[in-house]
């Protein structure tokens, strides 16, 4: 009988584990199909706890033996774990289990990746390794012995001994089981050293497969910069003698912050100018930083339960965004972050998957590693900082590290730290953690006898399970510009905490132009009636970089929507974009962002919010027409930018050079509409770096003229798995919409399509999902194809399957025919016999 039927886990039902774990000793005897895990765990009753039944999690384990204080016991076993009687005082539990890493295709627990043993334990993978209280609020020091034939044997903490076929590791810092890690394989190290501000000499190693050691230099440099930055900005120094990173080909996530042994998806470690794009280098830098920063915000202080996931992830995302801003420029970094937030998190908030930053319940925790938890969670940290100021933020963080070091904390603990450090009452602010949905802030203005009045109203639409919303605390950064574009009132933060409030600014002769929500000071939708002339004025003059970009974005969005109704592009748009394009005082990366047209999904959501049913094919045609019109109007400055933004000499992954290549690529995108890809073909032939090679190839694929270059690219790079991921992804994401489903289908028949590898699967189907008009082609072929493959993937890798069901997240947005086909695809997945808990929960939420 199955005992693993889906059960809802609720925050309100939390109770602490009745025992403390004083120490953990593990021995691994590695074998691909029959690894033995021997554990010795010292338990003691938790003071004041009600013991109840002694239960340890365990899934897919073959129990060989277990004992308490040396006496064998016969436990009760279920699919979820082990239960047995225990003494009332301290005791030692020992067990021996057998697991099969080679058969573990889920990539959770201990598994094999091309002959290498690798673990992934967040959120609940440790229970697939041995019997244990697998929950984040149980912290203990670990001693690990690994026995096996692999030349490199790694675990958490510091190495304490090794010999032929064995190695021992001790992690002195108490940690939850989700931070346990083990790697064993034929690996080589790219090594360096770092001396902390406290004088500790730390050995740094990036472990990769032989042949990849030449692609680690940038990741190592990013690690050392991250360590320095965390000391200088947050006062946090590293606390072990060694820091190891391992690059793994088969990995469901981007990376994992296991204490002292970070495990990374290879694509976020390996890079060279020939194989990696500017975006790859940027992601490597940011993700290396993110996982390192977790050492304090996630490891030293972890989360009490998985409902508090945003505590470690939101704070660490905010910290890595700060770091990236310092490394690459805050204006461009902020725009990039908001683009990602709007594309993923706003979409999540607007659909059936909406949930609070701290959910109240879940069935499968893997399904809550979401944009809401991560990206919106980070926005909440930024708002807190805006409300209490930089000095208050620094005091609160110092108190947080002092008060909760070595603990498993909650959102209540986090907010209490801010209240104690600054004297602020954050009771209302806490609603951000419990209320789902994206607030809409509506702004209106009035000017009378020298007084400029700004009225702000807030409203949050109903979300699943939360029909009624209360007002939230929304910091709205506002500045006022005079008619010459000068700052009449510098930026100040208005505290919107009621349904409606009016703020007065006095002493004006002429009416100023408001610049509202500067720096995107809160994750809200701002609605304000603005003329085309006002948006053009802000695009030309706003002193806030984000709002200058936003004005151009709004002007472009307005033009695209009007084009759907047959209107020609407004001349103000080309004029405004032309001024930005030719303004050499502006960062090229910023100019590239201003030139980028809103995507099809963005326009579809805008139409849906306005009560219209979007047609992705029509949006694609209108968008293409606007791009052609702008290209014709701006041909000369676009051509000049394309030539001027060349980066002669050896490739450098600096922010400055990357910005130039971004602007050159943006110019090429427009010019390709005029020359049928001629410049792109020349660039592809001459390019000596992967950024320009893929930029050119994408344009040729979009123009339908890149067959020869597609073949040449594959011939050059068939030996490099990560570069070939780009090859697969470009073809499905960039091809004309009517070819998208057929292109994806053909690629699944390619001999290099390894559907069990998450990177390769996502390259094909993630690319298809990114081709919005192609995925939503009126034939429905893409819906059918993706559903077929998700049904095939689910028994092998439920986690990746569940995450990719979000392709159907917006199914209610479209016309009846598309709705019917997407609903049919979801229901077909739902009806699959033996569907995983991960995918079942997601599909049920999508259909609810």
C-alpha positions in Angstrom: 0.0 0.0 0.0 1.3 3.5 -0.9 1.7 5.8 2.1 3.2 8.7 0.2 -0.1 10.2 -1.0 0.2 14.0 -1.2 -0.3 15.7 2.1 -0.6 19.4 2.7 2.1 20.9 5.0 1.0 24.0 6.9 2.9 26.7 8.6 0.4 26.8 11.4 1.2 23.2 12.3 4.9 23.7 13.0 6.3 22.1 16.1 10.0 21.8 16.9 11.7 18.4 16.8 11.6 16.8 20.2 15.3 15.9 20.3 18.5 17.7 19.8 21.2 16.2 17.6 24.5 16.6 19.4 26.8 15.0 16.7 26.6 13.1 13.4 29.2 10.6 12.2 28.8 9.2 8.7 30.8 6.6 6.7 30.2 6.2 3.0 31.4 3.0 1.2 30.9 4.1 -2.3 29.7 1.7 -5.1 27.7 2.9 -8.1 24.7 0.6 -7.5 25.2 -0.4 -3.9 26.6 2.4 -1.7 26.6 1.7 2.0 26.0 4.5 4.4 26.7 4.0 8.1 25.5 6.6 10.5 26.1 7.3 14.2 23.9 10.0 15.6 23.9 11.3 19.2 20.4 12.5 20.3 19.3 14.2 23.6 15.8 15.3 24.6 15.0 18.9 23.9 14.2 20.8 27.0 10.5 21.4 27.4 9.6 19.3 24.3 6.9 16.6 24.2 8.8 13.6 22.8 6.0 11.6 21.2 7.0 9.0 18.6 10.7 9.0 17.5 10.6 9.4 13.7 13.4 9.7 11.2 12.9 10.6 7.5 14.1 8.1 4.9 13.1 7.5 1.3 14.3 4.8 -1.1 16.7 3.3 1.5 17.4 -0.4 2.1 17.8 -0.8 5.8 20.6 -3.3 6.7 20.7 -2.8 10.5 19.9 -0.2 13.1 20.5 0.0 16.9 20.1 2.2 19.9 23.0 2.4 22.3 24.4 -0.7 20.6 21.3 -2.8 21.0 19.6 -3.9 17.7 16.0 -2.6 17.2 13.3 -3.6 14.8 11.8 -0.3 13.6 8.5 0.3 11.8 9.2 1.3 8.2 7.1 3.3 5.8 7.8 5.0 2.5 8.5 8.2 4.4 10.8 6.9 7.2 11.4 5.0 10.3 9.8 4.9 13.7 11.0 3.1 16.9 11.0 3.4 20.7 13.9 5.3 22.3 15.1 6.0 25.8 13.9 9.0 27.8 17.5 10.3 28.1 20.4 10.8 25.7 21.1 8.0 23.3 23.1 7.0 20.2 21.3 5.8 17.1 23.2 3.8 14.5 22.1 2.5 11.2 23.5 1.0 8.0 21.6 1.5 4.7 22.2 0.7 1.1 21.4 3.1 -1.8 21.8 3.0 -5.5 23.3 6.3 -6.8 23.4 5.1 -10.4 19.7 4.6 -10.6 18.9 8.0 -9.0 17.8 10.0 -12.0 15.9 12.6 -9.9 19.3 14.3 -9.1 18.2 14.5 -5.4 20.1 12.8 -2.7 23.3 11.0 -3.8 23.5 10.3 -7.6 25.9 9.7 -10.4 26.8 12.3 -13.1 28.9 10.8 -15.8 30.8 8.5 -13.3 31.0 11.2 -10.6 29.2 10.8 -7.3 27.4 14.0 -6.4 24.8 15.0 -3.8 22.0 17.5 -3.7 20.1 17.7 -0.4 18.1 20.9 -0.5 15.3 20.8 0.2 14.7 17.2 1.3 17.3 15.1 -0.4 19.2 14.0 2.7 16.5 11.5 3.5 17.4 9.7 0.3 20.9 9.1 1.8 20.3 7.9 5.4 17.7 8.0 8.2 17.7 11.4 9.8 15.4 14.2 11.0 15.6 15.9 7.6 14.4 19.4 8.5 16.2 22.7 8.6 15.7 23.4 12.3 17.8 20.4 13.3 21.5 21.6 13.4 24.5 19.5 14.2 28.3 19.2 13.6 29.1 16.5 11.0 32.1 14.1 10.8 32.3 12.2 7.5 34.5 9.3 6.2 34.4 8.5 2.5 35.7 5.2 1.2 36.0 4.6 -2.5 38.2 4.3 -5.6 37.7 7.8 -6.9 40.9 9.9 -6.7 39.1 12.9 -5.2 36.8 12.5 -2.1 35.1 15.7 -0.9 32.6 16.7 1.9 31.8 19.7 4.0 34.1 21.5 6.3 37.9 20.9 6.8 39.9 17.8 5.6 41.2 15.9 8.6 42.9 12.9 6.9 43.3 10.9 3.7 44.9 7.9 2.3 44.6 5.5 -0.6 40.8 5.0 -1.1 39.6 7.1 1.9 39.3 10.7 3.2 37.8 12.2 6.3 36.2 15.6 6.8 34.9 17.5 9.8 32.5 20.4 9.7 32.7 22.1 13.1 29.8 24.5 12.4 26.3 23.0 13.3 24.3 22.7 10.1 21.0 21.3 8.9 21.0 18.1 6.8 20.1 20.1 3.6 23.6 21.6 3.6 25.3 18.2 3.6 27.4 17.5 0.5 29.6 14.8 -0.9 31.4 14.6 -4.2 33.7 11.8 -5.4 35.3 11.4 -8.8 38.1 11.9 -11.2 38.6 15.7 -10.8 41.3 18.3 -11.1 41.5 21.6 -9.1 42.0 25.1 -10.2 43.5 26.4 -6.9 44.2 29.7 -5.2 44.4 31.2 -1.7 42.7 34.0 0.2 43.6 35.6 3.5 40.5 36.8 5.4 40.3 40.1 7.4 40.7 37.9 10.5 44.0 36.5 9.3 42.7 33.0 8.3 44.5 31.5 5.3 41.9 29.8 3.1 42.7 27.3 0.4 40.3 27.8 -2.6 39.7 25.1 -5.1 37.4 24.8 -8.1 37.1 21.1 -9.0 36.3 20.2 -12.6 36.7 17.3 -15.0 40.1 16.9 -16.6 40.3 19.3 -19.6 38.1 22.0 -18.1 40.6 23.4 -15.7 41.4 26.2 -18.2 37.9 27.6 -17.9 37.9 28.4 -14.1 39.9 31.6 -13.9 36.9 33.9 -14.0 35.0 32.0 -11.4 37.9 32.0 -9.1 38.3 35.8 -9.5 34.6 36.2 -8.8 34.9 34.1 -5.7 37.8 36.2 -4.3 36.0 39.5 -5.1 32.9 38.1 -3.3 34.9 37.3 -0.2 36.5 40.7 -0.1 33.1 42.4 -0.7 31.4 40.6 2.1 34.1 41.6 4.5 34.0 45.2 3.4 30.3 45.8 3.1 28.7 43.4 5.6 31.7 42.6 7.9 31.4 38.9 7.3 34.6 36.8 7.0 34.9 33.2 5.9 35.1 30.7 8.7 36.8 27.4 7.4 40.3 26.6 6.2 39.1 25.5 2.8 36.4 26.5 0.3 35.6 24.1 -2.5 33.5 24.5 -5.6 32.6 21.5 -7.8 31.3 21.8 -11.4 28.7 19.2 -12.2 27.1 18.5 -15.6 23.8 17.0 -14.3 22.2 19.5 -11.8 18.6 20.6 -11.4 19.5 24.0 -10.1 22.1 26.7 -10.7 24.2 26.0 -7.7 24.0 24.9 -4.0 25.6 26.6 -1.0 26.6 23.5 1.0 28.9 24.6 3.8 32.4 24.7 2.5 31.6 22.6 -0.6 29.5 24.5 -3.1 28.2 22.4 -5.9 27.5 24.2 -9.2 25.9 23.5 -12.5 28.9 23.5 -14.9 27.4 26.3 -17.0 27.8 28.7 -14.0 31.5 27.9 -13.5 33.2 27.1 -16.8 34.0 30.1 -19.1 36.5 31.2 -21.7 36.2 34.0 -24.4 35.7 31.3 -27.0 33.0 29.4 -25.2 31.1 31.9 -23.0 29.1 35.0 -23.7 29.1 38.2 -21.7 25.8 37.1 -20.1 27.5 33.8 -19.1 30.3 35.7 -17.4 27.8 38.0 -15.7 25.8 35.0 -14.4 28.9 33.2 -13.2 30.0 36.3 -11.2 26.5 36.8 -9.7 25.9 33.1 -8.8 29.4 32.5 -7.4 28.7 35.6 -5.2 25.2 34.4 -4.2 26.3 31.0 -3.0 29.3 32.4 -1.2 27.1 35.0 0.6 24.9 32.1 1.8 27.7 31.2 4.1 26.3 33.7 6.5 22.8 34.3 5.2 21.7 30.7 4.9 24.3 28.6 6.6 25.5 30.3 9.8 21.9 31.6 10.1 19.4 29.2 8.4 15.7 29.0 8.2 13.5 27.4 10.9 11.3 25.6 8.4 10.8 25.7 4.7 8.0 28.4 5.0 10.9 30.8 5.9 12.8 30.0 2.7 12.5 33.7 1.7 14.5 34.6 4.8 17.7 33.1 3.4 17.0 33.4 -0.3 15.5 36.9 -0.4 18.3 38.4 1.7 21.0 36.6 -0.3 19.5 37.6 -3.6 19.5 41.2 -2.4 23.1 40.9 -1.3 24.2 39.4 -4.7 22.3 42.2 -6.5 24.2 44.8 -4.4 27.5 43.1 -5.3 26.6 43.0 -9.0 25.7 46.6 -8.9 29.1 47.5 -7.4 30.8 45.4 -10.0 28.9 46.3 -13.1 27.0 49.5 -12.4 23.9 50.0 -10.3 21.6 51.6 -13.0 22.0 48.8 -15.6 21.9 46.2 -12.9 18.7 47.6 -11.4 17.0 47.6 -14.8 18.1 44.0 -15.5 16.7 42.9 -12.1 13.3 44.6 -12.7 13.0 43.1 -16.2 13.5 39.7 -14.6 11.0 40.5 -11.8 8.3 41.7 -14.2 8.8 38.8 -16.6 8.7 36.0 -14.0 7.4 37.2 -10.6 4.7 39.7 -11.8 3.5 36.9 -14.2 3.4 34.5 -11.2 1.5 37.0 -9.1 -1.1 37.5 -11.9 -2.0 33.8 -12.3 -3.0 30.6 -10.6 0.5 30.1 -9.1 0.3 33.3 -7.0 1.5 32.8 -3.4 2.9 35.0 -0.6 6.6 35.5 -0.2 6.1 33.3 2.8 3.5 30.7 1.8 1.1 29.3 4.4 1.1 25.8 3.0 2.6 23.5 0.4 2.5 19.9 -0.8 6.0 19.7 -2.4 8.5 22.2 -1.2 10.5 22.0 -4.4 7.7 23.8 -6.1 8.2 26.9 -3.9 11.7 27.8 -5.2 10.0 30.6 -7.1 10.5 34.1 -8.3 8.2 35.2 -5.6 10.4 33.7 -2.9 13.7 34.8 -4.5 13.2 38.0 -6.5 10.2 39.5 -4.6 11.8 38.4 -1.4 14.8 40.5 -2.4 12.6 43.5 -3.2 11.3 43.3 0.4 14.8 43.7 1.7 15.3 46.7 -0.5 12.1 48.3 0.7 13.1 47.7 4.4 16.4 49.5 3.7 14.5 52.4 2.0 12.3 52.7 5.1 15.0 52.6 7.8 17.8 54.2 5.8 21.3 52.9 5.2 22.5 53.4 8.7 19.5 51.7 10.2 19.9 48.8 7.7 23.6 48.4 8.7 22.7 48.4 12.5 19.9 45.9 11.9 22.1 43.5 9.9 24.9 43.6 12.6 22.3 42.8 15.2 20.9 40.0 13.1 24.3 38.3 12.8 25.0 38.7 16.5 21.6 37.6 17.8 20.9 34.6 15.5 24.3 33.2 14.6 24.1 29.4 14.8 20.2 29.5 14.8 17.3 28.6 12.6 15.4 31.8 12.3 12.0 33.1 11.2 10.6 36.1 9.4 9.4 37.3 12.8 12.9 37.1 14.1 14.1 39.1 11.1 11.6 41.9 11.5 12.1 42.1 15.2 15.8 42.8 14.6 14.9 45.8 12.5 12.4 47.0 15.1 14.9 46.7 17.9 17.7 48.3 15.9 15.7 51.3 14.5 12.6 51.7 16.6 10.4 51.3 13.6 7.0 49.5 13.9 7.0 46.9 11.1 3.6 45.3 11.9 2.0 46.6 8.7 5.2 46.0 6.6 4.9 42.3 7.6 1.9 42.0 5.3 4.3 41.9 2.4 5.3 38.5 3.6 1.8 37.2 4.0 -0.2 38.8 1.1 0.2 37.5 -2.4 -0.2 39.7 -5.5 1.4 42.7 -7.0 -0.1 46.0 -5.8 -1.2 48.6 -8.3 -0.4 52.2 -7.4 -2.4 54.8 -9.2 -1.0 58.3 -9.3 -2.8 61.5 -10.2 -1.6 65.1 -9.9 -3.0 68.6 -9.4 -1.3 72.0 -9.6 -3.0 75.0 -7.9 -1.5 78.3 -6.7 2.1 77.0 -6.5 1.2 73.8 -4.8 1.9 70.5 -6.7 -0.3 67.7 -5.2 0.4 64.1 -5.8 -2.3 61.6 -4.9 -1.4 57.9 -4.6 -3.9 55.0 -4.4 -3.1 51.4 -3.8 -5.0 48.3 -4.7 -4.1 44.6 -4.9 -6.3 42.3 -6.9 -7.6 39.0 -5.4 -5.3 36.0 -5.7 -6.0 32.3 -5.1 -7.1 31.9 -1.5 -6.8 35.6 -0.7 -9.9 37.5 -2.1 -9.4 40.5 0.2 -6.3 42.6 0.6 -5.2 45.1 3.2 -3.2 48.3 2.5 0.6 47.7 2.6 3.6 49.9 3.3 4.9 51.1 0.0 8.0 53.3 -0.2 7.5 55.5 -3.3 10.6 57.4 -4.4 9.6 60.6 -6.1 11.5 63.5 -7.7 10.2 66.6 -9.5 11.7 68.1 -12.7 11.3 71.7 -13.9 10.7 72.5 -17.6 14.4 72.4 -18.4 14.8 68.9 -17.0 16.5 70.1 -13.8 15.8 68.7 -10.4 13.1 71.0 -8.8 12.7 68.5 -5.9 15.4 65.9 -5.4 14.4 62.3 -4.8 12.5 61.7 -1.5 10.7 58.5 -0.3 7.0 58.9 0.3 5.5 56.3 2.7 2.3 55.1 1.2 0.6 53.1 3.9 -3.1 53.8 3.4 -5.5 53.1 0.6 -5.2 56.7 -0.6 -2.9 59.5 0.4 -2.1 63.0 -1.0 1.4 64.6 -0.7 1.9 68.3 -1.3 4.9 70.1 -2.6 4.9 73.9 -2.3 6.7 76.9 -3.8 6.4 76.4 -7.5 5.9 79.0 -10.2 5.3 76.5 -13.0 4.0 73.0 -12.8 6.8 70.5 -12.4 6.9 67.0 -14.1 6.8 64.2 -11.6 9.3 61.2 -11.8 7.5 58.6 -9.7 8.8 55.2 -8.3 12.4 56.2 -8.9 14.8 53.2 -8.9 11.7 51.0 -8.8 11.5 51.6 -5.1 8.7 49.0 -4.6 7.5 45.9 -6.6 4.3 47.5 -7.8 2.6 48.4 -11.0 2.5 52.2 -11.4 -0.5 53.6 -13.3 -0.4 57.2 -14.3 -1.9 59.1 -17.3 0.9 60.6 -19.2 1.0 62.2 -22.6 3.4 61.1 -25.3 5.1 64.4 -24.9 5.6 63.9 -21.1 7.1 60.4 -21.7 9.4 61.8 -24.4 10.4 64.6 -22.0 11.3 62.1 -19.2 13.2 59.9 -21.7 15.3 62.9 -22.6 15.7 64.5 -19.2 15.0 62.3 -16.2 18.0 62.3 -13.8 17.0 58.9 -12.4 18.4 56.3 -14.8 15.7 53.8 -14.1 12.8 56.2 -14.7 14.5 57.5 -17.8 14.6 53.9 -19.1 11.0 53.4 -17.9 9.8 56.4 -19.8 11.2 55.0 -23.0 9.8 51.6 -22.2 6.3 53.0 -21.7 6.6 55.0 -25.0 7.6 51.9 -26.9 4.9 49.8 -25.3 2.3 52.4 -26.2 3.6 52.4 -29.8 3.5 48.6 -30.1 -0.1 48.5 -28.8 -1.2 51.2 -31.2 0.5 49.3 -34.0 -1.8 46.4 -33.3 -4.6 48.6 -34.3 -2.9 49.7 -37.5 -1.4 53.0 -36.3 2.1 54.0 -37.6 4.8 54.5 -35.0 4.8 57.8 -33.2 7.7 60.1 -34.4 8.4 60.9 -30.7 9.6 57.4 -30.2 12.2 57.4 -32.9 13.4 60.9 -31.9 13.7 59.9 -28.3 15.5 56.7 -29.0 17.8 58.5 -31.5 18.9 61.0 -28.8 19.7 58.2 -26.3 21.5 56.2 -29.0 23.7 59.1 -30.0 24.4 60.3 -26.4 28.0 59.2 -25.8 27.9 60.4 -22.2 25.5 57.4 -21.4 26.7 54.0 -20.6 26.5 51.8 -23.7 24.8 49.1 -21.7 22.1 51.5 -20.6 21.6 52.7 -24.2 21.2 49.0 -25.3 18.5 48.5 -22.7 16.7 51.6 -23.8 16.8 50.4 -27.4 15.4 46.9 -26.5 11.7 46.5 -27.4 9.3 45.0 -24.9 8.8 41.3 -25.5 5.7 39.6 -26.8 4.8 38.3 -23.4 5.1 41.8 -21.9 2.7 43.2 -24.5 0.3 40.3 -24.1 0.1 41.0 -20.3 -0.5 44.7 -20.9 -3.3 43.9 -23.3 -4.8 41.4 -20.9 -4.6 43.9 -18.0 -6.5 46.4 -20.2 -9.3 43.9 -20.8 -8.2 42.8 -24.3 -7.5 39.3 -25.5 -3.9 39.1 -26.8 -3.0 37.4 -30.0 0.7 36.5 -29.8 1.0 36.1 -33.6 -0.5 39.6 -34.2 1.9 41.0 -31.5 4.8 39.4 -33.2 3.9 40.9 -36.6 3.3 44.4 -35.1 6.5 44.2 -33.1 8.4 43.3 -36.2 6.8 46.1 -38.1 7.7 48.7 -35.4 11.3 47.4 -35.4 11.6 47.8 -39.2 10.2 51.3 -39.0 12.6 52.3 -36.2 15.5 50.8 -38.1 14.6 52.8 -41.2 14.3 56.0 -39.2 17.5 55.5 -37.3 19.6 53.7 -39.9 22.4 56.2 -39.8 23.0 56.4 -36.0 22.4 52.7 -35.7 25.1 52.0 -38.3 27.4 54.5 -36.5 26.9 52.8 -33.2 27.4 49.3 -34.7 30.8 50.4 -36.0 31.8 52.5 -33.0 31.1 49.8 -30.4 33.6 47.3 -31.7 36.0 46.1 -29.0 39.4 45.6 -30.6 42.1 43.5 -29.1 41.7 40.4 -27.0 38.3 39.7 -25.5 37.8 41.0 -22.0 34.7 40.1 -19.9 34.6 43.6 -18.3 31.4 45.5 -17.8 32.7 48.3 -20.0 33.4 46.0 -23.0 30.2 43.9 -22.4 28.2 47.2 -22.6 29.7 48.0 -25.9 29.0 44.6 -27.3 25.4 44.8 -25.9 24.8 48.1 -27.8 26.4 46.8 -30.9 24.2 43.7 -30.7 21.1 45.9 -30.2 22.0 48.0 -33.3 22.6 44.8 -35.3 19.1 43.6 -34.3 17.5 46.6 -35.9 19.8 46.8 -38.9 19.2 43.1 -39.8 15.6 44.1 -40.7 17.1 46.3 -43.4 20.0 44.2 -44.8 18.4 40.7 -44.5 21.2 39.6 -42.1 24.1 40.7 -44.3 26.0 42.4 -41.4 25.1 39.4 -39.1 26.7 37.0 -41.6 29.9 39.1 -41.8 30.0 39.3 -38.0 29.6 35.5 -37.6 32.4 34.9 -40.0 34.8 37.4 -38.3 33.9 36.9 -34.7 36.5 35.7 -32.2 34.3 35.5 -29.2 31.1 33.7 -28.3 29.1 36.8 -27.5 29.2 38.2 -31.0 29.0 34.7 -32.6 25.7 33.9 -30.9 24.4 37.5 -31.4 25.0 37.1 -35.1 23.6 33.6 -35.3 20.4 34.6 -33.5 19.8 37.3 -36.1 20.4 34.9 -39.0 18.1 32.3 -37.5 15.4 35.0 -37.0 15.8 36.1 -40.6 15.5 32.5 -41.8 18.9 32.7 -43.5 21.2 30.9 -41.1 21.3 27.3 -42.2 24.9 27.3 -43.2 26.0 29.1 -40.0 24.0 26.6 -37.9 25.8 23.8 -39.5 29.2 25.5 -39.1 28.6 26.3 -35.5 27.8 22.6 -34.7 30.9 21.4 -36.6 33.1 23.8 -34.6 31.6 23.1 -31.2 30.1 19.5 -31.1 32.9 18.6 -28.6 31.7 21.2 -26.0 28.5 20.3 -24.2 27.9 23.8 -22.8 28.4 25.5 -26.1 26.1 23.0 -27.8 23.4 23.9 -25.2 23.5 27.4 -26.8 23.2 25.9 -30.2 20.1 24.0 -29.3 18.5 26.9 -27.4 19.2 29.5 -30.2 17.3 27.5 -32.8 14.1 27.2 -30.8 14.1 30.6 -29.2 15.1 32.7 -32.3 13.4 30.9 -35.2 10.3 32.4 -36.9 7.2 31.4 -34.8 5.7 29.2 -37.4 8.8 27.0 -37.3 9.2 26.8 -33.6 7.4 23.5 -32.8 8.8 21.7 -35.8 12.3 23.0 -34.9 12.0 21.7 -31.4 10.7 18.4 -32.5 13.6 17.9 -35.0 16.1 18.8 -32.3 14.7 16.1 -29.9 15.7 13.6 -32.6 19.3 14.9 -32.8 21.9 12.4 -31.5 23.2 14.9 -29.0 19.8 15.6 -27.4 20.2 14.0 -24.0 16.8 14.5 -22.5 17.8 13.3 -19.1 20.3 16.1 -18.7 18.5 19.1 -17.3 20.6 21.7 -19.2 20.0 20.0 -22.5 16.3 19.5 -21.9 15.9 23.1 -20.9 17.9 24.4 -23.9 15.4 22.9 -26.3 12.1 23.4 -24.4 13.2 26.5 -22.5 14.0 28.0 -25.8 10.6 27.0 -27.2 8.9 28.6 -24.2 10.9 31.8 -24.7 9.7 32.0 -28.3 6.3 33.3 -27.1 4.6 33.6 -30.5 6.0 30.2 -31.5 4.9 28.5 -28.3 1.5 30.0 -28.6 1.2 29.4 -32.4 -2.5 28.9 -33.3 -2.0 25.2 -34.3 -1.2 24.3 -30.7 1.6 22.0 -31.9 4.0 23.4 -29.3 1.5 22.7 -26.4 1.2 19.1 -27.5 4.9 18.6 -28.0 5.9 20.0 -24.6 3.2 18.0 -22.8 4.4 14.8 -24.5 7.9 15.4 -23.3 6.9 16.4 -19.7 5.0 13.2 -19.4 8.1 11.3 -20.5 10.4 13.3 -18.2 8.3 13.2 -15.0 9.2 9.6 -13.9 12.9 10.4 -14.4 13.2 14.0 -13.1 10.1 15.3 -11.4 11.7 18.5 -10.2 12.6 19.7 -13.7 9.2 18.6 -15.0 7.3 20.5 -12.4 9.1 23.7 -13.0 8.6 23.5 -16.8 4.8 23.2 -16.4 4.9 26.9 -15.8 4.9 27.3 -19.6 1.1 26.9 -19.3 0.9 29.5 -16.4 -0.9 32.1 -18.5 -3.4 29.8 -20.3 -6.4 31.8 -19.2 -5.0 34.9 -20.8 -5.6 33.9 -24.4 -8.5 33.2 -26.8 -10.9 30.2 -26.3 -9.1 28.0 -28.9 -5.7 28.4 -27.2 -7.2 28.1 -23.8 -8.8 24.8 -24.8 -5.6 23.4 -26.2 -3.5 24.4 -23.2 -6.1 23.1 -20.8 -6.2 19.8 -22.7 -2.4 19.5 -22.4 -2.5 20.1 -18.7 -5.3 17.6 -18.2 -3.4 15.0 -20.2 -0.4 15.5 -17.9 -2.7 15.3 -14.9 -4.2 12.0 -16.0 -0.8 10.4 -16.4 -0.6 7.2 -14.3 2.0 7.5 -11.5 2.5 11.3 -11.9 5.0 12.6 -9.4 3.9 14.7 -6.4 6.0 17.6 -7.7 4.2 17.8 -11.1 0.8 16.8 -9.7 0.8 19.8 -7.4 1.8 22.2 -10.1 -0.8 21.0 -12.6 -3.6 21.0 -10.1 -2.7 24.6 -9.1 -2.6 25.6 -12.8 -6.0 24.1 -13.4 -7.6 25.3 -10.2 
